[in-house]
Amino acid sequence: MNDRFRGHADRDFSVWGECYAYTQACDVPADAQNAWIGRQKLNYRGIGGRQNLRHLISGNVDQSFLNEIGSLIGLERLELEWPMVAKDLSPLLALKGLTYLSIDSPRHISDFRALLELPALRTLIITNPNKMADLSWLAGAHHLEVIGIEGGMLTPYNIPTLAPLAGLRSLRAFLGVSTRLADQSLEPLINCPRLEYLGIACVAPQSEFHRLKNAKPNLICDWFRPEMWAALRTARV
């Protein structure tokens, strides 16, 4: 379920590397629907003219690159890989058909509320958001089905509380790898009626996970499995 909710279940990276990876934007065919291009100097120039693109993976995106991406009005899926160095997310607001957005290491952005204005957005994954203070901006994000707020490999993200997620009507999965939870309370997730999957770090005591499991017996979470706790205790010895 992890791959499914992350949108990776039907993607073969070897195929992407062979068929959709481009060094220069000018190499992307005019009729291409998929492209993978990382910024190297000005190699991205012209990507905004590839209006048939539906899925774009880009790395090291600066503001000029993001401005071009904002011209791709048919884009449905956008993955901004490490690092994302643009400072203004407003160009993305033109992508009215965008259903999936992931952003890895947005170094200069603290306010992500504008992303909730994307009408078709259903999956939003933000990794290593070191300037994001808390999750309060997600309160009321009832259209999102998958939310991922995660830390980096060596830099866990500190979540003050999950309270802003309470009652989100469409939320089916919350992804929180490499996170810490200050209040150690999972209670807000009990009030998410459609929640199916919780892919999270060990952010709370076992009693909190037991409480969540009792309230939502159909929810899938690795920390509902006793062997996970046994392995954790062994690792700490």
C-alpha positions as CSV (number, residue, x, y, z in Angstrom):
1,M,0.0,0.0,0.0
2,N,2.9,2.3,0.6
3,D,3.9,2.3,-3.1
4,R,0.3,2.7,-4.2
5,F,-0.3,5.8,-2.1
6,R,3.0,7.2,-3.0
7,G,2.1,6.7,-6.7
8,H,5.0,4.4,-7.4
9,A,3.1,1.1,-7.8
10,D,2.8,1.4,-11.6
11,R,6.1,3.1,-12.3
12,D,9.3,1.4,-13.4
13,F,12.2,3.7,-12.9
14,S,14.4,1.7,-15.3
15,V,11.8,2.5,-18.0
16,W,11.8,6.1,-17.1
17,G,15.6,6.3,-17.1
18,E,15.7,4.7,-20.6
19,C,12.7,6.3,-22.3
20,Y,11.8,9.6,-20.6
21,A,15.1,11.0,-19.2
22,Y,16.4,14.0,-21.2
23,T,19.5,16.2,-20.8
24,Q,18.0,19.2,-22.6
25,A,14.5,20.5,-22.8
26,C,14.9,20.8,-26.5
27,D,15.4,17.1,-26.7
28,V,11.9,16.4,-25.3
29,P,9.6,15.5,-28.2
30,A,6.8,17.9,-28.9
31,D,4.2,15.1,-28.3
32,A,5.9,13.7,-25.2
33,Q,3.6,13.0,-22.2
34,N,6.3,12.1,-19.8
35,A,9.7,13.7,-19.1
36,W,12.5,13.5,-16.5
37,I,15.0,16.4,-16.6
38,G,17.1,17.9,-13.8
39,R,18.4,21.5,-14.0
40,Q,21.9,22.0,-15.3
41,K,22.6,25.6,-16.0
42,L,19.9,26.6,-18.6
43,N,19.1,23.2,-20.0
44,Y,15.5,23.5,-18.9
45,R,14.8,26.4,-21.3
46,G,11.9,25.6,-23.5
47,I,10.2,23.0,-21.3
48,G,7.2,25.3,-21.0
49,G,6.5,24.8,-24.7
50,R,6.0,21.0,-24.3
51,Q,2.2,21.3,-23.8
52,N,1.5,17.6,-24.2
53,L,3.4,16.8,-21.0
54,R,1.2,15.1,-18.3
55,H,3.9,13.8,-15.9
56,L,7.1,15.7,-15.2
57,I,10.0,14.8,-12.9
58,S,12.5,17.6,-12.3
59,G,15.4,18.2,-9.9
60,N,17.2,21.2,-8.7
61,V,14.3,23.5,-9.8
62,D,15.0,27.2,-9.4
63,Q,12.5,30.0,-9.8
64,S,13.0,30.4,-13.6
65,F,12.5,26.7,-14.1
66,L,9.4,26.7,-11.9
67,N,8.0,29.6,-13.9
68,E,8.3,27.5,-17.1
69,I,6.7,24.5,-15.4
70,G,3.8,26.8,-14.6
71,S,3.1,27.1,-18.3
72,L,2.4,23.3,-18.6
73,I,-1.3,23.7,-18.1
74,G,-2.1,20.1,-19.0
75,L,0.3,18.7,-16.3
76,E,-1.3,16.1,-14.0
77,R,1.6,14.9,-12.0
78,L,4.7,16.9,-10.9
79,E,7.6,15.6,-8.9
80,L,10.1,18.3,-7.8
81,E,13.1,16.3,-6.7
82,W,15.9,17.3,-4.3
83,P,16.6,20.1,-4.0
84,M,13.8,22.5,-4.8
85,V,15.4,26.0,-4.6
86,A,12.6,28.2,-5.9
87,K,11.2,30.7,-3.5
88,D,7.7,31.3,-4.9
89,L,5.1,28.6,-5.5
90,S,2.6,30.8,-7.2
91,P,3.5,29.6,-10.8
92,L,2.0,26.2,-9.8
93,L,-1.4,27.7,-9.3
94,A,-1.9,27.7,-13.1
95,L,-1.8,23.9,-13.1
96,K,-5.5,23.4,-12.6
97,G,-5.4,19.8,-13.6
98,L,-2.6,18.8,-11.3
99,T,-3.6,15.8,-9.2
100,Y,-0.3,14.8,-7.7
101,L,2.5,17.0,-6.4
102,S,5.7,16.0,-4.5
103,I,8.3,18.5,-3.4
104,D,11.7,17.3,-2.0
105,S,13.7,19.7,0.2
106,P,12.0,23.1,-0.5
107,R,14.8,25.1,1.1
108,H,13.4,28.6,1.0
109,I,9.6,28.1,1.5
110,S,7.8,28.4,4.8
111,D,4.2,29.0,3.6
112,F,2.6,26.2,1.6
113,R,-1.0,27.3,1.8
114,A,-1.2,28.3,-1.8
115,L,-1.0,24.7,-2.9
116,L,-4.4,24.0,-1.4
117,E,-5.9,26.3,-4.1
118,L,-5.1,23.6,-6.7
119,P,-8.6,22.3,-7.4
120,A,-7.7,18.9,-8.7
121,L,-4.9,18.1,-6.3
122,R,-5.4,14.8,-4.4
123,T,-1.9,13.8,-3.4
124,L,0.6,16.2,-1.8
125,I,3.9,14.9,-0.5
126,I,6.5,17.3,1.0
127,T,9.8,16.0,2.1
128,N,12.3,17.8,4.4
129,P,10.4,21.1,4.7
130,N,12.9,22.6,7.1
131,K,11.1,26.0,7.2
132,M,7.5,24.6,7.7
133,A,6.6,25.4,11.3
134,D,3.7,23.0,11.7
135,L,0.7,21.4,9.9
136,S,-1.9,24.1,10.7
137,W,-2.1,25.1,7.1
138,L,-3.6,21.7,6.3
139,A,-6.6,22.2,8.5
140,G,-9.6,22.1,6.2
141,A,-7.8,20.4,3.3
142,H,-10.8,18.1,2.8
143,H,-10.0,17.5,-0.9
144,L,-6.6,15.8,-0.3
145,E,-6.6,12.0,-0.2
146,V,-2.9,11.5,0.4
147,I,-0.8,13.8,2.6
148,G,2.9,13.2,3.1
149,I,4.9,15.4,5.5
150,E,8.3,13.7,5.9
151,G,11.8,14.4,7.1
152,G,15.0,13.7,5.3
153,M,17.2,10.7,5.7
154,L,19.4,12.4,8.3
155,T,17.0,15.2,9.4
156,P,13.7,14.1,10.9
157,Y,10.9,16.6,10.6
158,N,9.5,17.7,14.0
159,I,5.7,17.8,13.9
160,P,4.2,19.7,16.9
161,T,0.8,17.9,16.6
162,L,-1.4,16.1,14.1
163,A,-4.4,18.0,15.3
164,P,-4.9,20.0,12.0
165,L,-5.6,16.7,10.3
166,A,-8.5,15.8,12.5
167,G,-11.7,15.4,10.6
168,L,-10.3,15.6,7.1
169,R,-13.1,14.0,5.1
170,S,-11.1,12.6,2.1
171,L,-7.8,11.6,3.8
172,R,-7.0,8.0,2.9
173,A,-3.3,8.0,3.7
174,F,-0.9,9.9,5.9
175,L,2.8,9.4,5.2
176,G,5.3,10.6,7.8
177,V,8.6,8.8,7.4
178,S,11.5,10.3,9.4
179,T,9.3,12.4,11.7
180,R,9.0,13.1,15.3
181,L,5.7,14.1,17.0
182,A,6.0,16.5,19.9
183,D,2.7,15.8,21.6
184,Q,2.9,12.0,20.8
185,S,-0.8,11.9,20.2
186,L,-2.4,9.9,17.4
187,E,-6.0,10.8,18.5
188,P,-6.6,13.3,15.6
189,L,-6.3,10.4,13.1
190,I,-9.2,8.6,14.8
191,N,-11.5,11.4,13.4
192,C,-10.4,10.9,9.8
193,P,-13.3,8.8,8.5
194,R,-11.7,7.4,5.3
195,L,-8.2,6.8,6.6
196,E,-6.9,3.5,5.2
197,Y,-3.1,3.7,5.6
198,L,-0.6,5.2,8.0
199,G,3.0,5.1,6.9
200,I,4.8,6.8,9.8
201,A,7.8,6.7,12.0
202,C,7.5,5.4,15.6
203,V,6.3,8.8,16.8
204,A,4.2,7.7,19.7
205,P,4.1,5.2,22.5
206,Q,2.8,1.7,21.8
207,S,-0.4,2.5,23.8
208,E,-1.2,5.3,21.3
209,F,-1.0,2.9,18.4
210,H,-3.1,0.4,20.3
211,R,-5.7,3.0,20.8
212,L,-5.7,4.0,17.2
213,K,-6.0,0.3,16.1
214,N,-9.0,-0.2,18.4
215,A,-10.7,2.8,17.0
216,K,-9.9,2.0,13.4
217,P,-9.4,-1.8,13.1
218,N,-9.3,-1.7,9.3
219,L,-6.5,0.8,9.2
220,I,-3.1,-0.6,8.0
221,C,0.0,0.5,9.9
222,D,3.2,-1.3,10.5
223,W,3.2,-0.2,14.1
224,F,0.1,-2.3,14.7
225,R,2.3,-5.4,14.4
226,P,3.8,-6.7,17.7
227,E,6.9,-7.9,15.9
228,M,7.8,-4.2,15.0
229,W,7.9,-3.3,18.7
230,A,9.9,-6.5,19.5
231,A,12.5,-5.5,16.8
232,L,12.6,-2.0,18.1
233,R,13.3,-3.2,21.6
234,T,16.0,-5.5,20.3
235,A,17.6,-2.7,18.4
236,R,17.8,-0.5,21.4
237,V,19.5,-3.1,23.6
